[in-house]
Amino acid sequence: MILGDIANTYETLQQIFSVILTDYPLLTEVIIWASPPCVQYSTANINRNPDDFDNTLLEASLTIIHTVEKWLHPDIHFYWVVENVKGAYQEFSKIIGHTPISLGNKFFLWGKFPKFNVNLTKGHSKIDPEGSRALRPNLRAVIPYEISQGLKNSIRTQKTLF
């Protein structure tokens, strides 16, 4: 797993390619998960301006995704996910070009991956009342285990792609 800085596209691509080249003989699949910050898209943000979104980080994520996809050998299965909140639905759908799946109406996933459903048993909320004001965005940004496990299981058990 690589935690890259999508704002630094070149460095993130170098990290990804380094891992791919190191593990190439063992690779059967590559998954890129991008979660651009949701603050400007969140409907909970009272300062949000839906007429003036800065999509720089979404576009950087897509550059990384499409560069890796073009570069990979066709024998390696390639999947990608862009995750964000409901408020990003219209803007992201315009840029990415298709409708996302919604998990619990709180997590919206665009990308190339087998569709899956999950039960968010812990009642995870993007609006978490606990924690200090400074830490609250970090707590809300956590992707629940059930989502990553659901994606992993769907990839492992799929018979055909789309």
C-alpha positions as CSV (number, residue, x, y, z in Angstrom):
1,M,0.0,0.0,0.0
2,I,1.2,3.5,-0.9
3,L,-0.1,6.6,0.7
4,G,0.7,9.2,-1.8
5,D,0.3,13.0,-2.0
6,I,-2.0,13.4,-5.0
7,A,-1.1,17.0,-5.2
8,N,2.5,15.9,-6.1
9,T,1.5,13.7,-9.1
10,Y,5.0,13.0,-10.2
11,E,6.3,11.8,-6.8
12,T,3.2,9.7,-6.3
13,L,3.6,8.1,-9.7
14,Q,7.3,7.4,-9.0
15,Q,6.3,5.6,-5.7
16,I,3.6,3.5,-7.5
17,F,5.9,2.5,-10.4
18,S,8.7,1.6,-7.9
19,V,6.4,-0.8,-6.1
20,I,5.0,-2.2,-9.3
21,L,8.5,-2.8,-10.8
22,T,9.7,-4.4,-7.5
23,D,6.7,-6.8,-7.2
24,Y,6.0,-7.2,-10.9
25,P,6.5,-11.0,-11.2
26,L,4.0,-11.5,-8.3
27,L,1.4,-8.9,-9.3
28,T,-2.0,-10.0,-10.5
29,E,-3.9,-6.8,-9.8
30,V,-3.3,-3.2,-8.9
31,I,-5.9,-1.0,-7.1
32,I,-5.7,2.7,-6.8
33,W,-8.0,4.4,-4.2
34,A,-8.3,8.2,-4.3
35,S,-10.2,10.2,-1.7
36,P,-9.8,13.9,-2.5
37,P,-10.6,16.1,0.5
38,C,-14.4,16.5,0.8
39,V,-14.6,19.8,2.7
40,Q,-15.6,21.9,-0.3
41,Y,-18.2,19.3,-1.5
42,S,-19.7,18.5,1.8
43,T,-23.2,19.8,2.3
44,A,-22.3,20.2,6.0
45,N,-19.9,23.0,5.0
46,I,-21.8,26.2,5.4
47,N,-19.1,28.1,3.4
48,R,-19.4,25.7,0.4
49,N,-19.9,27.3,-3.0
50,P,-21.3,24.8,-5.4
51,D,-20.7,27.2,-8.3
52,D,-17.0,27.4,-7.7
53,F,-15.4,24.0,-6.9
54,D,-11.6,23.6,-7.1
55,N,-11.2,20.2,-8.8
56,T,-7.4,20.2,-8.8
57,L,-7.0,17.2,-6.5
58,L,-9.7,15.2,-8.3
59,E,-8.0,15.9,-11.7
60,A,-4.6,15.0,-10.2
61,S,-6.1,11.7,-8.9
62,L,-7.4,11.0,-12.4
63,T,-4.0,11.8,-14.0
64,I,-2.4,9.2,-11.6
65,I,-5.1,6.6,-12.3
66,H,-5.0,7.0,-16.1
67,T,-1.2,7.1,-16.3
68,V,-0.9,3.8,-14.3
69,E,-3.7,2.2,-16.3
70,K,-1.9,3.0,-19.6
71,W,1.5,1.8,-18.3
72,L,0.5,-1.6,-16.8
73,H,0.8,-4.8,-18.7
74,P,-2.6,-6.1,-19.9
75,D,-2.2,-9.3,-17.8
76,I,-2.4,-7.3,-14.6
77,H,-6.0,-6.5,-13.6
78,F,-6.4,-2.8,-12.9
79,Y,-9.1,-1.3,-10.6
80,W,-9.6,2.2,-9.4
81,V,-11.9,4.0,-7.0
82,V,-12.5,7.7,-6.3
83,E,-14.4,8.2,-3.1
84,N,-16.2,11.2,-1.8
85,V,-19.4,12.6,-0.2
86,K,-22.9,13.0,-1.6
87,G,-22.2,16.7,-2.2
88,A,-19.6,15.8,-4.8
89,Y,-22.1,13.7,-6.8
90,Q,-22.9,16.1,-9.7
91,E,-19.4,17.6,-10.0
92,F,-17.5,14.3,-9.9
93,S,-20.0,12.6,-12.2
94,K,-19.4,15.3,-14.8
95,I,-15.7,15.0,-14.7
96,I,-15.3,11.2,-14.2
97,G,-18.1,10.5,-16.7
98,H,-20.4,8.1,-14.9
99,T,-22.7,7.7,-12.0
100,P,-21.2,6.4,-8.7
101,I,-22.5,3.7,-6.5
102,S,-23.7,4.9,-3.1
103,L,-22.9,3.0,0.1
104,G,-25.1,3.9,3.0
105,N,-25.8,7.2,1.2
106,K,-22.7,8.6,2.8
107,F,-19.9,7.2,0.7
108,F,-20.0,7.6,-3.1
109,L,-17.6,5.5,-5.2
110,W,-16.8,6.2,-8.9
111,G,-14.4,4.0,-10.8
112,K,-13.6,0.7,-12.4
113,F,-14.3,-2.1,-9.9
114,P,-16.8,-4.9,-9.5
115,K,-20.0,-3.6,-7.8
116,F,-20.6,-4.6,-4.2
117,N,-22.8,-4.0,-1.3
118,V,-21.8,-3.6,2.4
119,N,-23.5,-3.4,5.7
120,L,-22.0,-0.5,7.6
121,T,-22.6,-2.0,11.0
122,K,-21.0,0.6,13.2
123,G,-23.3,3.4,12.0
124,H,-20.3,5.3,10.6
125,S,-21.2,8.9,9.9
126,K,-19.3,11.6,7.9
127,I,-20.7,13.9,10.6
128,D,-19.0,12.7,13.8
129,P,-19.8,14.7,16.9
130,E,-16.9,13.3,18.9
131,G,-13.3,14.5,18.9
132,S,-11.9,18.0,19.0
133,R,-12.7,20.5,16.3
134,A,-9.2,20.1,14.9
135,L,-9.4,16.3,14.7
136,R,-13.0,16.0,13.6
137,P,-12.2,16.1,9.8
138,N,-9.6,13.3,10.2
139,L,-12.2,11.2,12.1
140,R,-14.8,11.7,9.3
141,A,-12.2,10.9,6.6
142,V,-11.7,7.3,7.8
143,I,-13.0,4.8,5.3
144,P,-14.8,2.0,7.2
145,Y,-13.2,-1.4,7.1
146,E,-16.4,-2.9,5.7
147,I,-16.0,-0.9,2.5
148,S,-12.4,-1.9,1.8
149,Q,-13.2,-5.5,2.7
150,G,-16.2,-5.5,0.4
151,L,-14.1,-4.2,-2.4
152,K,-11.4,-6.8,-1.8
153,N,-14.0,-9.6,-1.7
154,S,-15.7,-8.5,-4.9
155,I,-12.4,-8.4,-6.7
156,R,-11.3,-11.8,-5.4
157,T,-14.6,-13.5,-6.3
158,Q,-15.5,-11.8,-9.6
159,K,-15.8,-14.1,-12.6
160,T,-15.9,-11.4,-15.3
161,L,-15.3,-7.7,-15.3
162,F,-18.4,-5.7,-16.1
